[in-house]
Amino acid sequence: MTILDKIIATKYEEIKNYVPLTFDGHDFPEKSTLLQRLLNGNGVISEIKRASPSKGDIRTEVDIVAQAKKYEEAGAAAISVLTDETYFKGSIHDLYEVTQVVSIPVLCKDFMVSEIQIDRAKQAGATIILLIVAALENQQLKSLNNYALSIGLEVLVEVHDEEELHRALELDAKLIGVNNRNLKTFEVSVERTAQLAKQFPFDEGRVLISESGMNTKEDAQFAYAKGASGILVGEALMRSEDPGKWIREATTEEALK
Ligand SMILES: O=C(O)c1ccccc1NCC(=O)[C@H](O)[C@H](O)COP(=O)(O)O
């Protein structure tokens, strides 16, 4: 059983015990989409990540409101909030706290298997959800994608290999994330982005986002050089003494306009 299998199995159990959220569900101000922002120029999707299966605790006691504000001030393209509790020590409350203080797009980073999770992400103020192709049957992938789009959310579709990329393209996904982390071995290689970029149809209105293992500005430049419009960065920003500087150095001028 892979870590992804374990996470998904736990997720089905968690969903059974969800209690309704008390968030007011008010209308959030109109935000520019992540797609528009990445079509303008290269940008950093900056993640709130307290812990992870591969690294254990990263910064469990972080002030997420302060961290999110730093990300936004530095010109992040979007903020990603890991909401999984069991494996990442996040929560839907983390997501809600962040969406209340920023006006850039916010990704609910979780392992979506049900419309209930998508509704909760929206109720907490997310504007984007993640769908991991490796975790979903084709029919389920299509139906969750359609559902999220129908309620006005953007969808980041995550792939690991060529076969998954084809499945994402069958959905006509506009935001496609290549995860550089092998979820069986946890090995990370930005080469995975370079390989899949060769098959990627960079036609109008579609962007490639390179996810995971971005430790330095050079990693970011490498991903951009291979065709990525965005990078998704968690651990490096959470551990950085100056995440704003990190983001500014990995963001093009155009993206900040
Ligand atoms: O980060 C993990 O250990 C992990 C393990 C299993 C499934 C997903 C995992 N991470 C989720 C992510 O997608 C990353 O948080 C994200 O891409 C940022 O990665 P990084 O910059 O390497 O922290």
The ligand as a Gaussian input file, in Angstrom:
#p B3LYP/6-31G(d) Opt

LIG

0 1
 O        4.907000      16.349000       1.158000
 C        4.733000      15.132000       1.314000
 O        5.450000      14.424000       2.042000
 C        3.600000      14.425000       0.636000
 C        3.444000      13.075000       0.803000
 C        2.383000      12.414000       0.214000
 C        1.469000      13.099000      -0.544000
 C        1.602000      14.466000      -0.729000
 C        2.659000      15.133000      -0.147000
 N        2.798000      16.498000      -0.271000
 C        1.783000      17.347000      -0.763000
 C        2.284000      18.315000      -1.720000
 O        1.798000      18.329000      -2.814000
 C        3.367000      19.265000      -1.310000
 O        3.022000      19.803000      -0.085000
 C        3.601000      20.426000      -2.235000
 O        3.785000      20.019000      -3.543000
 C        4.831000      21.225000      -1.762000
 O        5.953000      20.376000      -1.688000
 P        7.321000      20.877000      -1.045000
 O        7.644000      22.213000      -1.609000
 O        8.333000      19.848000      -1.396000
 O        7.095000      20.979000       0.424000

